Amino acid sequence: MTDQDFLTQLFDAAIQAADPARALAAHLPAAPKGRTVVIGAGKGAAQLAAAFEQLWQGPLEGGVVTRYGYGCACRDVRVLEAAHPVPDEAGLAASEALFSAVSGLGADDLVVALICGGGSALLAAPAEGLTLADEIALNEALLASGAPIGAMNAVRKQVSRIKGGRLAAAAAPARVVSLIVSDVPGDDPAQVASGPTVPDAVGRAEALAAVRDYGIQLPARIAAFLRDAAQDAPAPDALAFQRNETHVIASAAKSLEAAAALAESQGIPAAILSDAIEGEAREVAKVHAAIAREVAMKSRPFAPPVLLLSGGETTVTLRGSGKGGRNSEFLLSLAREIDGAEGITALAADTDGIDGSEENAGAFADGASAAAMRRAGIDPAQALAGNDAWTAFQAIGALFEPGPTGTNVNDFRAILIRN
C-alpha cells in the first residue's frame, strides 16, 4: 500500500465517522402528537434527510436544499438543489419552500432541522429592501475577503430573512429540534450554515466591527443597509426558541479521532494538532510544514513514523484568478515548504468532496511535488501567487477526487512522516 493509499483510507474513516445514519441514530427526538416536518440545508442535507426517513417511525413531510449534483432519492422529503458557493434563483425559491413548510404549525407539531455546511449560500433570502443580486455580490465579497467564518456569518445574518434563527422563529409555536453536522471551528451550532434555526447573540454592532477589523470590502448597497437599516436577528432567549433543542451530531473532532484510531491500528502513532485551525491557508501550511520538517530531521516534537492530523476552516484571500480551493492552496504552499524533503506525504481535502469551484476535494503533496510541477512547466510560486493550485496539481496528476461524500465536517489534513 502506498502512502497515498494510506492517507485515502484515513480520509474514508473520517467520512464514515460523520455518516448521516450513524450520526442521527443517537439523536432522534420523541415523536410529536401532531405533524413531523423535516427541513434542512447544506451539502449533505439530502443524505441526512434520506437517513432520517429510514430511522423515523411515523409519517413525515418537508423539504431540504442541497448543492446541484448533491441530491439523493428521498421518500417523503422533497429535495431541492441550488447553487453553491454563490447563491442563485433556485436558492431563493428553496428558502421560500422551507418557510412554507413551517408555516401554520401548532404547538403539538415538530420541526426537525437537518443543517450542515454549505447552507449559507444555499439559503438565499435577502432582507427586505435588498435583492438576490445584492446577496450574490455580498457572497462574492466575503469569499474574496479572507475573513474567518465567524466574521462572514456575522454579516450574513444581518442582511437575511432566514439566517440567525429566523427560520426557527417562523416555525413557532412548533418545537424545533436542530440536528447539526458541524463544519465550523469550535462547533458553534449558530455558525453552521449561518444558523437558520439556531439564534445567535451576535448583532449588527458585531457585524460592523467585523467589516472594519477584517477590511471586508462590502458592496455599496450592502454597506448602506448594514449601517442604516439592518435589524438584529431574534435573541437566543426569545419566547419562540424556549422549547427548541440543538444537537451537534457530527464534527471535525469526531472524524479526526476516527482517522487517528485507524492509523494507530496500523502501527502509525497519530497526533491531532487541532480540530479548529483557522487562518490564511498558505500561512497555515507553513506552520504545518515546519512541524513536519522538524519531525523528519530532528525527531521532535514527535519521533517518526507519525501522522499529523488537523481540521478546521482556513481561508483564502483572492489575489489572482486561478482555480482551486483552500485545501488545494494549503497543499501548494506546503509543497513549496517541503521541497526536496524525504519521507513526508500529505493530503488535504474538504470532507464534502469538493474544494472550491472544481471537482476535486483537495490534493496530495510530498517532497517531490514542487519539482514535478516545475518539470511540467509550472512555477509553484507563481501558481500560489495566482491562487491556481488546481492547475498545478492537475499537471502532476495529484488531485484527490472522491466525489460528493454526503457529509461535511470541514477541512481534513493528514501529514505522514516516515523514518
C-alpha positions as CSV (number, residue, x, y, z in Angstrom):
1,M,0.0,0.0,0.0
2,T,1.4,3.4,-1.0
3,D,1.4,6.4,1.4
4,Q,-1.3,8.0,-0.8
5,D,-3.5,4.9,-0.4
6,F,-2.9,5.0,3.4
7,L,-4.0,8.7,3.6
8,T,-7.0,7.9,1.4
9,Q,-8.0,5.2,3.9
10,L,-7.8,7.8,6.7
11,F,-10.0,10.2,4.8
12,D,-12.5,7.5,4.3
13,A,-12.5,6.7,8.0
14,A,-13.1,10.4,8.8
15,I,-16.1,10.4,6.4
16,Q,-17.5,7.2,7.9
17,A,-17.4,8.8,11.3
18,A,-19.7,11.6,10.0
19,D,-22.0,9.1,8.2
20,P,-25.6,10.6,8.4
21,A,-27.3,7.4,9.6
22,R,-24.8,6.7,12.3
23,A,-24.8,10.3,13.4
24,L,-28.6,10.6,13.5
25,A,-29.4,7.4,15.2
26,A,-28.5,8.6,18.7
27,H,-30.3,11.9,18.4
28,L,-33.8,11.1,17.2
29,P,-36.4,13.3,19.0
30,A,-39.6,11.9,20.5
31,A,-42.5,11.6,18.1
32,P,-45.0,14.6,18.5
33,K,-48.7,14.5,18.9
34,G,-49.0,16.5,15.7
35,R,-47.1,16.7,12.4
36,T,-43.4,16.0,11.8
37,V,-41.9,18.4,9.3
38,V,-38.3,17.9,8.1
39,I,-36.4,20.9,6.8
40,G,-32.7,21.2,6.1
41,A,-29.9,22.9,4.2
42,G,-26.3,22.1,3.3
43,K,-24.2,20.0,1.0
44,G,-25.1,16.8,2.9
45,A,-28.7,17.7,3.6
46,A,-30.3,15.2,1.2
47,Q,-28.3,12.3,2.7
48,L,-29.3,13.4,6.2
49,A,-32.9,13.5,5.1
50,A,-32.7,10.0,3.5
51,A,-31.1,8.6,6.6
52,F,-33.8,10.3,8.8
53,E,-36.5,8.8,6.8
54,Q,-35.1,5.3,7.3
55,L,-34.8,5.8,11.1
56,W,-38.1,7.6,11.8
57,Q,-41.1,5.6,12.8
58,G,-44.2,7.5,11.6
59,P,-45.3,10.0,9.0
60,L,-43.3,13.0,8.0
61,E,-43.1,15.7,5.4
62,G,-41.0,18.7,4.4
63,G,-38.1,19.7,2.2
64,V,-34.3,20.2,2.2
65,V,-32.0,22.1,-0.1
66,T,-28.5,21.0,-1.2
67,R,-25.9,21.8,-3.9
68,Y,-26.5,21.0,-7.5
69,G,-25.5,17.3,-8.0
70,Y,-25.6,16.5,-4.3
71,G,-29.2,15.3,-4.1
72,C,-30.3,11.7,-3.5
73,A,-33.7,9.9,-3.5
74,C,-36.0,10.6,-0.6
75,R,-39.4,9.0,0.0
76,D,-41.3,11.8,1.7
77,V,-38.9,14.8,1.9
78,R,-38.6,17.0,-1.1
79,V,-35.0,17.5,-2.2
80,L,-34.3,20.9,-3.8
81,E,-31.0,21.9,-5.4
82,A,-29.4,25.3,-5.7
83,A,-26.0,27.0,-6.4
84,H,-23.0,27.0,-4.1
85,P,-20.9,28.9,-3.2
86,V,-22.7,31.8,-4.9
87,P,-26.5,31.9,-4.5
88,D,-28.9,31.8,-7.4
89,E,-32.7,31.9,-8.1
90,A,-33.1,28.3,-7.1
91,G,-31.8,29.0,-3.7
92,L,-34.2,31.9,-3.4
93,A,-37.1,29.5,-4.3
94,A,-35.8,26.9,-1.9
95,S,-35.8,29.3,1.0
96,E,-39.4,30.2,0.3
97,A,-40.2,26.5,0.2
98,L,-38.7,26.0,3.7
99,F,-40.7,28.9,5.0
100,S,-43.9,27.4,3.5
101,A,-43.1,24.0,5.1
102,V,-43.0,25.5,8.6
103,S,-45.9,27.9,8.1
104,G,-49.1,27.5,10.1
105,L,-47.7,24.9,12.5
106,G,-49.0,24.4,16.1
107,A,-47.6,23.7,19.5
108,D,-48.1,19.9,19.0
109,D,-46.0,19.8,15.8
110,L,-42.3,19.0,15.5
111,V,-39.8,20.5,13.1
112,V,-36.6,18.6,12.6
113,A,-33.9,20.8,11.1
114,L,-31.1,18.9,9.4
115,I,-28.3,21.5,9.0
116,C,-24.8,21.1,7.6
117,G,-22.1,23.2,5.9
118,G,-22.9,25.0,2.7
119,G,-26.3,26.2,3.8
120,S,-25.3,29.8,4.0
121,A,-25.1,30.1,0.2
122,L,-28.0,27.7,-0.5
123,L,-30.5,29.6,1.6
124,A,-30.8,32.8,-0.4
125,A,-33.3,35.2,1.3
126,P,-32.2,38.8,1.2
127,A,-33.7,41.1,3.8
128,E,-36.5,43.5,2.8
129,G,-35.0,46.2,0.7
130,L,-32.3,44.1,-0.8
131,T,-32.3,41.8,-3.8
132,L,-30.8,38.5,-4.9
133,A,-28.2,40.4,-6.8
134,D,-27.2,42.1,-3.6
135,E,-26.8,38.8,-1.8
136,I,-24.7,37.4,-4.7
137,A,-22.4,40.4,-4.5
138,L,-22.1,40.0,-0.8
139,N,-21.1,36.4,-1.0
140,E,-18.6,37.1,-3.7
141,A,-17.1,39.9,-1.5
142,L,-17.0,37.7,1.6
143,L,-15.4,34.8,-0.3
144,A,-12.7,37.1,-1.6
145,S,-12.0,38.7,1.8
146,G,-10.1,36.0,3.6
147,A,-12.1,36.8,6.7
148,P,-12.8,33.9,9.1
149,I,-16.2,32.2,9.0
150,G,-17.5,33.8,12.2
151,A,-16.9,37.3,10.7
152,M,-18.6,36.4,7.4
153,N,-21.6,34.9,9.2
154,A,-22.0,37.9,11.4
155,V,-22.5,40.0,8.3
156,R,-24.7,37.4,6.5
157,K,-27.1,37.2,9.4
158,Q,-27.9,40.9,9.4
159,V,-28.9,41.0,5.7
160,S,-31.1,37.9,5.6
161,R,-34.7,36.9,6.3
162,I,-33.8,33.3,7.1
163,K,-30.4,33.2,8.8
164,G,-29.7,33.9,12.5
165,G,-32.6,31.7,13.8
166,R,-35.2,33.4,11.7
167,L,-36.4,30.1,10.1
168,A,-37.0,28.6,13.5
169,A,-38.8,31.7,14.6
170,A,-41.1,31.3,11.6
171,A,-41.9,27.8,12.8
172,A,-43.2,28.9,16.2
173,P,-45.1,27.7,18.2
174,A,-43.9,24.3,16.9
175,R,-40.9,22.8,18.7
176,V,-37.8,22.8,16.6
177,V,-35.0,20.2,17.0
178,S,-31.9,21.1,15.1
179,L,-29.5,18.3,14.3
180,I,-26.2,19.8,13.2
181,V,-23.3,18.4,11.3
182,S,-20.6,21.0,12.2
183,D,-18.2,22.3,9.7
184,V,-17.0,25.3,11.7
185,P,-14.1,25.6,14.1
186,G,-15.3,25.2,17.7
187,D,-18.6,23.6,16.6
188,D,-20.8,26.5,17.5
189,P,-24.1,25.4,16.0
190,A,-25.2,29.0,15.4
191,Q,-22.4,29.3,12.9
192,V,-23.2,26.3,10.8
193,A,-25.0,27.5,7.6
194,S,-25.3,30.9,9.4
195,G,-27.7,29.3,11.9
196,P,-31.1,29.3,10.2
197,T,-32.7,27.5,13.1
198,V,-30.2,28.4,15.9
199,P,-30.3,32.0,17.2
200,D,-27.1,34.0,17.9
201,A,-26.4,36.8,20.3
202,V,-24.1,38.5,17.6
203,G,-25.9,41.6,16.2
204,R,-25.4,44.5,13.9
205,A,-22.7,46.1,16.0
206,E,-20.5,43.0,15.9
207,A,-21.1,42.7,12.1
208,L,-19.9,46.3,11.6
209,A,-16.9,45.6,13.8
210,A,-16.1,42.5,11.7
211,V,-16.2,44.5,8.5
212,R,-13.9,47.1,10.0
213,D,-11.4,44.7,11.6
214,Y,-11.0,42.4,8.6
215,G,-11.2,45.1,6.0
216,I,-14.1,43.5,4.2
217,Q,-15.0,45.4,1.0
218,L,-18.8,45.3,1.1
219,P,-20.8,46.2,-2.0
220,A,-22.2,49.8,-1.6
221,R,-25.8,48.7,-1.2
222,I,-25.0,46.1,1.5
223,A,-22.8,48.5,3.4
224,A,-25.5,51.2,3.4
225,F,-28.1,48.6,4.5
226,L,-25.9,47.3,7.3
227,R,-25.2,50.8,8.5
228,D,-28.7,52.2,8.4
229,A,-31.4,49.6,8.1
230,A,-30.3,46.2,9.4
231,Q,-32.1,44.8,12.4
232,D,-30.7,42.4,14.8
233,A,-31.8,38.8,14.5
234,P,-34.0,37.4,17.3
235,A,-32.2,36.9,20.6
236,P,-31.5,33.4,21.9
237,D,-33.8,34.0,24.9
238,A,-36.8,34.9,22.7
239,L,-40.0,33.1,23.5
240,A,-40.1,31.4,20.1
241,F,-37.0,29.4,21.0
242,Q,-37.7,28.3,24.5
243,R,-38.9,24.7,23.6
244,N,-36.3,24.1,21.0
245,E,-33.3,21.8,21.1
246,T,-30.0,21.8,19.3
247,H,-27.6,18.9,19.0
248,V,-24.2,18.7,17.1
249,I,-24.3,15.1,15.8
250,A,-21.0,15.1,13.9
251,S,-17.9,17.3,13.8
252,A,-14.3,17.5,12.7
253,A,-13.2,16.4,16.1
254,K,-15.0,13.0,15.8
255,S,-13.7,12.5,12.3
256,L,-10.1,13.2,13.2
257,E,-10.3,10.8,16.1
258,A,-11.6,8.1,13.8
259,A,-8.7,8.7,11.4
260,A,-6.2,8.7,14.3
261,A,-7.6,5.4,15.6
262,L,-7.3,3.7,12.2
263,A,-3.7,4.9,11.8
264,E,-2.7,3.6,15.2
265,S,-4.4,0.3,14.4
266,Q,-1.9,0.0,11.5
267,G,1.1,0.9,13.7
268,I,1.4,4.6,13.0
269,P,1.2,6.9,16.0
270,A,-1.1,9.8,15.4
271,A,-1.2,13.4,16.8
272,I,-4.2,15.6,16.4
273,L,-2.8,19.1,16.3
274,S,-6.2,20.8,16.4
275,D,-9.7,20.4,15.0
276,A,-10.3,24.2,14.9
277,I,-7.5,25.7,12.9
278,E,-8.3,29.0,11.1
279,G,-6.2,31.5,9.2
280,E,-4.8,32.0,5.7
281,A,-4.4,28.6,4.0
282,R,-0.9,29.3,2.7
283,E,0.3,30.6,6.1
284,V,-1.3,27.7,8.0
285,A,0.6,25.4,5.6
286,K,3.9,27.0,6.5
287,V,3.4,26.1,10.2
288,H,2.4,22.5,9.3
289,A,5.5,22.2,7.1
290,A,7.8,23.5,9.8
291,I,6.5,20.9,12.2
292,A,6.8,18.1,9.6
293,R,10.4,19.1,8.8
294,E,11.3,19.2,12.5
295,V,9.9,15.7,13.0
296,A,11.7,14.4,9.9
297,M,15.0,16.0,10.6
298,K,15.2,16.1,14.4
299,S,12.6,13.7,15.7
300,R,10.8,16.4,17.7
301,P,8.2,17.1,19.0
302,F,7.4,13.6,17.7
303,A,9.5,10.7,16.5
304,P,8.8,9.3,13.1
305,P,6.9,7.4,11.9
306,V,4.0,9.6,12.9
307,L,0.8,11.0,11.5
308,L,-0.1,14.7,12.0
309,L,-3.8,15.4,11.7
310,S,-5.7,18.7,11.8
311,G,-9.0,20.2,10.9
312,G,-10.9,23.5,11.0
313,E,-11.5,26.0,8.2
314,T,-8.7,28.0,6.6
315,T,-9.4,30.9,4.3
316,V,-8.1,32.2,1.0
317,T,-7.6,35.9,0.2
318,L,-8.0,36.1,-3.6
319,R,-5.0,37.6,-5.3
320,G,-5.4,36.0,-8.7
321,S,-7.9,34.4,-11.0
322,G,-6.7,30.8,-10.9
323,K,-8.6,27.6,-10.0
324,G,-8.6,25.9,-6.6
325,G,-9.9,26.0,-3.1
326,R,-8.5,26.4,0.4
327,N,-7.2,22.8,0.7
328,S,-5.5,22.8,-2.6
329,E,-3.9,26.1,-1.8
330,F,-2.8,24.7,1.6
331,L,-1.1,21.8,-0.2
332,L,0.6,24.0,-2.8
333,S,2.1,26.2,-0.1
334,L,3.1,23.0,1.8
335,A,4.7,21.5,-1.3
336,R,6.9,24.6,-1.6
337,E,7.9,24.5,2.0
338,I,8.9,20.7,2.0
339,D,10.5,20.9,-1.5
340,G,13.2,18.2,-1.6
341,A,12.4,16.7,1.8
342,E,12.2,12.9,2.0
343,G,9.6,10.8,3.9
344,I,6.8,13.4,4.1
345,T,3.5,12.8,2.3
346,A,0.4,14.9,2.8
347,L,-3.3,15.0,1.9
348,A,-5.6,18.0,2.4
349,A,-9.2,17.8,1.4
350,D,-12.7,19.1,2.1
351,T,-14.8,16.5,3.7
352,D,-17.8,17.3,1.5
353,G,-15.8,16.1,-1.6
354,I,-15.4,19.5,-3.3
355,D,-12.7,22.1,-2.7
356,G,-13.6,25.4,-4.1
357,S,-15.2,25.5,-7.6
358,E,-13.7,22.5,-9.2
359,E,-14.4,18.8,-8.9
360,N,-11.6,17.8,-6.6
361,A,-11.7,17.6,-2.8
362,G,-8.1,18.5,-2.5
363,A,-4.7,17.1,-3.4
364,F,-1.7,15.0,-2.4
365,A,1.8,16.5,-1.9
366,D,5.2,15.3,-1.0
367,G,8.8,16.5,-1.1
368,A,8.9,15.8,-4.9
369,S,5.8,17.7,-5.8
370,A,7.3,21.1,-6.4
371,A,10.0,19.7,-8.6
372,A,7.4,17.7,-10.6
373,M,5.4,20.9,-11.2
374,R,8.5,22.7,-12.5
375,R,9.2,19.8,-14.9
376,A,5.6,20.2,-16.1
377,G,6.2,23.9,-16.8
378,I,4.5,25.3,-13.8
379,D,6.3,27.6,-11.3
380,P,4.8,26.7,-7.9
381,A,5.4,30.2,-6.6
382,Q,3.6,31.8,-9.5
383,A,0.8,29.3,-9.2
384,L,0.4,30.2,-5.5
385,A,0.5,33.9,-6.2
386,G,-2.4,33.5,-8.7
387,N,-4.5,31.1,-6.5
388,D,-4.0,28.5,-9.1
389,A,-3.4,25.4,-7.0
390,W,-5.8,23.2,-9.1
391,T,-3.8,23.7,-12.3
392,A,-0.5,22.9,-10.5
393,F,-1.7,19.6,-9.0
394,Q,-3.7,18.7,-12.1
395,A,-0.5,19.0,-14.1
396,I,1.2,16.3,-12.0
397,G,-1.8,14.0,-11.5
398,A,-2.1,14.7,-7.8
399,L,-5.7,15.9,-7.5
400,F,-7.8,14.0,-4.9
401,E,-11.3,13.4,-6.4
402,P,-13.5,11.2,-4.2
403,G,-16.7,12.9,-5.4
404,P,-19.5,14.1,-3.1
405,T,-19.4,12.4,0.3
406,G,-22.8,13.2,1.6
407,T,-21.5,14.9,4.7
408,N,-19.4,18.0,5.6
409,V,-17.2,18.4,8.7
410,N,-14.8,20.8,7.1
411,D,-11.1,20.5,6.3
412,F,-9.2,17.2,6.7
413,R,-5.4,17.5,6.7
414,A,-3.1,14.5,7.2
415,I,0.7,14.6,7.0
416,L,2.5,11.2,7.2
417,I,6.2,11.4,8.2
418,R,8.2,8.2,7.7
419,N,11.7,7.4,9.1
